[in-house]
Amino acid sequence: AAASCNAGTCGIACNFGFGNCDNSAGNGCEINTQTNINNCGACNNACPPVANGNRGCTAGNCGIASCNSGFSNCDGNSANGCETHLLTSTNHCGACGNACFVANGFPACSSGACNIAACNSGFANCNGNAGDGCEINVNTNVNHCGACNNVCPGGFSCSNGLCAPP
């Protein structure tokens, strides 16, 4: 700060980024308004709460200091806070932008990992691998006819999920 005297009254002029928020010249410009969440950009300008996170003040602007575990600010909009639950969002599963996809089925996200919520009618996940989705057409596959591991006898075919004789 710089000391000033105007009409017989002493005062201070704060340097950029600092404020005399308690109006006491004795302790000078005691607040850094560039980083203080209760005086962000100016004295008495408190940053609002952040949904699922912690408020922050950077360069005199309110924003997000950090997100709670399992949450993130995937849309980049600090006004709605840490809006994405990374442990359950199929569009941002485990990380922003990591969308889940299931071939022949419907995706799910649990504990931040993509998996299968359900398979389309006539399909199944017989190998237990979520990465290749519901890979078996149980209506036509002789090794998984109507259900996983239901093998049709030799020479039989699988039609509409039923083993049919030759």
N, C-alpha and C positions, 0 to 999 in steps of 0.2 A: 504494500500500500504506500501511498504518498500522502504526507501530512498536508493539510490545507488550513487556511484561516480565512473566513469570510465574515465581514462585518463584526469582527471581534469574537467570533465563535470558531473554535478549533474543530476540525473534522478530519476525515481521511477519504481518499479516493482509492478504491480498490483496483488492483491490477486485474486484467482480463482473466476470467475463470475463477475469481474469488469474490466472496461477499461478506459484508459485515452484517450477518443475519440477526445478531442479538442487539444491534444498534449501539454497541459499546465501543468507543474509540480506543479504550484502554487495552483491549486484546486484539485490536486490528481487524483485519479481514480473515476471520477464523475458519470460514467454510470454503472448501473447494467445490464450487457449483458445477464443475465438470464431471464429478464422480460421486457426489453425495445424493443418495436416493431420497432424502427428505428435503433437499434444496437443489434440485436438478435444473440447471440452466439459470436459475434465479432463486433468491431466498424464498422459503416457504412454498416451493413448488414440489410437492411430494409425488413420487412416481406411484402409479396405481398398482394394486396387487396383480400378480401374474398367475393365470390359471395353470395349475400343475407345475409351477416353477417358482423362481425367485426373481424379484424385480432388480433392475440394475440401472445405472446412470453412466453413460459413456459419452464423452464430448458434449456434455450438457443436454443430452437427449435420453429420455426414459426408454427402457427396453427390457430385454430378458437377460439376466445374468447367467442363469442356468435353469435347466429343466429337471424336474424330479425324475428319479430312476424309472425307466420304462416309458417315458414320455419324450416328445420332441416337437420342435416348431417346424414341421415339414413344409408348411405353406409360406414361411418367411414373414408372416404377419405378426408382429409383436402384440398388436391390439387384442388378438384372441388367445394369446399365451402359447403354452405348449399343448396344442390342441390334439396331437396325435398320440394314441396309445399304441406304442410299438409292439406290445405283446399280443395284441388282438386284431390290429388293423390288417385286412387282406391287401390293402393298397400300399401299406408301409410296414411290412412285417419284419421286425427286428432292426430295420433301418429305413430312413426316408427313401422313398422311390423303389423299395424292394417289393414289387407286387407279386402276389401268389397267383399261380395259374395251374389248373388241373385239366389235363386232356380227358375228355369224355366225362367231366364231373364238375363239382363245385368246390372252390377252395375254402380253406379255413386257416386261421393263424392262431396258434396257441403257444404261449411262452416265447414268442418271437420267432417261431419256426413255422414255415408253410407246411400244411398237410391237407388231407382230403376231408371235406365236410360230408359229401355224399357223391355217389356215382350216378350218372345218367342211367335211366332204365335200360337194361340189357348189357350193362358194362360192370366190371368189377376190378378191384385192385388185388389181384391174386398173388402178386409177389411181395406185397407189403411195402413197396417203395413209393412214397408220395411223389418223388421226382418224375416218374413216368406216368403218373396219373392212374386212371382206371383203364389199364392197358388191355384187358381181355374182354372180347365180345362173347358173353356167355350164351348167346343165342346160336352161335355157329362154331364155337371152338370145341373139338372132340375131347380135349384134355380138361376142359372146364365147362362142361355142358350144363347150363342152368345154374351152376354155382361153382365156385373155385374148387379145384381138385376132384370134380366129379367126372371121371374118365369113362367115356363110352367104350363098350366092349369092341374088340378087334373087328374091323370091317363096318362098324356102325358109323353113321354120320350124326351130326348135331343140327337139329332144325328147330327153331323157335325155343331153344333151351331144353329140348328133349332128345334123347338118343333114339335114333331111328335105324331099323334094320336095313341091310343093303337091298 
